[in-house]
């Protein structure tokens, strides 16, 4: 019986090392897809993760949204995450960052007489929360909710993604 208890303690200790993994200085690549509430359209994109420390990572990303009713949009974000491990496999992270977006309206795509083409470039800020599940060797899935503070175009954005550490 004592051997079983000792073996159990050893195995639990070995599995617990995942929560103390050293990510500092590592990179990750990923892809994401989701929905933007202001453009009312689906979007997809790519992201890069760089772990500055084990808990702080920088996450620049690019997302392109499908055109809807003559309006198209793409965005580039420079976010920071503070990763908080909840268990060996799950983490959550608050999100804060900067946002740049390009909005275009093509009047020829709608039947509104008198409508004119326009293009608007917007700088804004992101605040949100993300959840991450590490399900395989150097592989994770994530779910993020961000509110993007953008002049005239503020929106909620929800994205699901998959990523890999390099």
Long-range contacts (C-beta under 8 A, 24 or more apart in sequence): 15-88, 16-88, 18-88, 18-89, 18-134, 19-85, 19-87, 19-88, 21-54, 22-54, 23-51, 23-54, 23-57, 23-165, 24-51, 24-52, 24-53, 24-54, 25-51, 26-50, 26-51, 26-165, 26-166, 27-51, 27-165, 27-166, 28-140, 28-163, 28-164, 28-165, 28-166, 29-163, 29-164, 29-166, 30-140, 30-142, 30-161, 30-162, 30-163, 30-164, 31-161, 31-162, 31-163, 32-61, 32-63, 32-142, 32-144, 32-159, 32-160, 32-161, 32-162, 33-159, 33-160, 33-161, 34-63, 34-144, 34-157, 34-158, 34-159, 34-160, 35-157, 35-158, 36-65, 36-73, 36-155, 36-156, 36-157, 37-155, 37-156, 37-157, 38-150, 38-153, 38-154, 38-155, 39-65, 39-68, 39-71, 39-73, 39-103, 39-153, 39-155, 40-68, 41-65, 41-66, 41-67, 41-68, 41-73, 42-66, 43-157, 43-159, 47-161, 47-163, 49-81, 49-163, 54-83, 55-82, 55-83, 55-84, 56-80, 56-81, 56-82, 56-83, 57-81, 57-83, 57-93, 59-95, 59-97, 63-159, 67-106, 67-109, 69-109, 69-110, 70-105, 70-106, 70-107, 70-108, 70-109, 70-110, 70-115, 71-103, 71-104, 71-105, 72-103, 72-104, 72-106, 73-101, 73-102, 73-103, 73-104, 74-101, 74-102, 75-99, 75-100, 75-101, 75-102, 75-148, 76-100, 76-101, 77-126, 79-126, 79-146, 81-130, 83-132, 88-134, 89-133, 89-134, 89-135, 90-131, 90-132, 90-133, 90-134, 91-131, 91-132, 91-134, 92-129, 92-130, 92-131, 92-132, 93-129, 93-130, 93-132, 94-128, 94-129, 94-130, 95-126, 95-127, 95-128, 95-129, 95-130, 95-144, 95-146, 96-125, 96-126, 96-127, 97-125, 97-126, 98-123, 98-124, 98-125, 98-126, 99-123, 99-124, 99-125, 99-126, 99-148, 99-149, 99-150, 100-124, 101-148, 101-150, 101-153, 103-153, 120-152, 120-153, 122-150, 122-151, 122-152, 122-153, 123-150, 124-148, 124-149, 124-150, 124-151, 124-154, 125-149, 128-157, 138-164, 138-165, 139-163, 139-164, 139-165, 140-164
